[in-house]
């Protein structure tokens, strides 16, 4: 970490890597974290970190002034190359926007718009043990291109399970995060971090 930077993450027990969401400004993130381990020592918000036991790949699906997501051909081609570098090492592909419809119409309208193209790339590589997303503020699991898609709940507010049309207002459900354990079969735990619900608010 360079002199003058704030000591982000020094108390965290695990390495931290950032993924840009639709409320983030990638330029601002890079102004603060570019060249640090939080973005793989790189200068873009799509990057790979080759840990000894697994590869973490972060994609940038943010679209300026839009709640929806997009990766684009150049980033998908880069992903294809990165996944081929260590074909026997487990890889975790992370992005903010879910690449499939989750069954909540309001949120499906703001998912990744080139999810099928992402699936084509992931399907070419047998080492992708998880595709991780967020954005929709609910814990959701689905098969995806021969791998497993795990969508993390929110550490703040959870979305309602609005399976018909309508806005899924926030619910007073406990805040949680996902913990992925490596092994012959990777296992994902949903870990509540509050028994009481988060305060209801809007942004
Ligand atoms: Fe989001």
Boltz pocket constraint, residues with backbone or C-beta under 6 A from the ligand:
constraints:
  - pocket:
      binder: B
      contacts: [[A, 21], [A, 22], [A, 23], [A, 67], [A, 96], [A, 134], [A, 135], [A, 136]]
      max_distance: 6.0
